[in-house]
């Protein structure tokens, strides 16, 4: 756990969240500033700054495989959804704990939403 990391504090239960899914390796919770009707974040319980932070293949694969579970739980698998991973400041990663955005619940245009999470 990184001492000043917002997501590490959410994982530890120090900050409340609206949980969508949790197991021993990942936590999925609702984004506090959703960009779509469905906007869920998935984070590994082990702290990594970003997706380029030498995450072990098994850990990264597990994180990405959780996307389908979240899509099922949120009812967006069939209608479609977008998956985004912002990396570092220029890509608007404001919380430096790797996380996956799962967005859906409404039709999207061709451009990606400007995510600031």
N, C-alpha and C positions, 0 to 999 in steps of 0.2 A: 504494500500500500504506500502510495506517495503521500506524504504528509499534508500537502496543500491542494491535493487533487479533489475537485468537486465530485467526480464520478466514484473515486475511491471512498469518499464519505457516504455517497448514496449506497454503494455496495455494502458498507459496514453498518448501514442503518442509522447513521448519524444525521442524515438529511432524508426527509420523507420523499417517496416517489410513488407513482401509480404503476405498480408492477404488472407486466403483461405475461412474462415467463421468467422462471428462474430455475437453475439447477446448480450443481456444484462448480461449474466452470464459467457460466455466463449469467448476466442479468439483462432482461429487456424491460424497458419502461417507457412511458409516454413522454414525449418532448414537451417541455413547459411552454414553448412558443411554436405550436404546430404550424407548418406550412401547407398542410393538406388535411383532409378529414382524418386520415390515418397518418400519424407521424410518430413512429416508435424507434427508440434507440436501442441498440444491442451492444453491450460492453463485455469484454472478458473480465473476470474477477482478478486476474493478474494484471498489474499495471504495465502498459507499454505506452510510450508517448504518442506513437502514430503507427500507421501500417508499414512504414519502412524501418521500424525499430527492431529488426532481427527477430521477429515473432516466429517461434518454432512452427514448422509446417502443420503439425498436428493441431496446434492451438488455433492457427489462422483458419484452417479447414473447418474446425469445430465451430468457430465463430460464424463463418459464412454459412455453414449448414443450418445454423439456427434461424437464418432468414426464412426458410420454408416453414418452419414451425410457427414463427410469428405471423407470416402471411396467412396460414391456416387459422390461427387464433383470432386474427383481426378480420377474417372473411374476405381477403383480397386476392387470394391465390388465382382464382379463375378470371377475375376482372382485370388483373394486372397491377403491377407496382413497380416502383423505382428503388434502386439500392445505391446509396451514395456513401463514399468514405472520403472526407476532407482530410488533407494532409498538410499541416503547418499553417502558418499565419497567412501567406498569400492565397491559400485556398479556403480561407475563413474557418479554420479549425480553432475555435476559441477555447475549447477544453482539451488539453493535451493529454488525453487518455484515449487510445484508439477506440473508435465507435462507428457503428454502421447505422445509417439512417434508412429506415424502411418507410416509404411514402406511397400512399394510394388512397383509394376511396372516392376518387373523382377523376374524370378525364384530365390528361395533362397535355400541354402543348409540346412542341419540339424542343424548346429550350429548358434547361435545368433550372429549378428554382434557386434563388440565391440563398444558400443556407449559411447561417452564422452560428453554428453550434460547435 
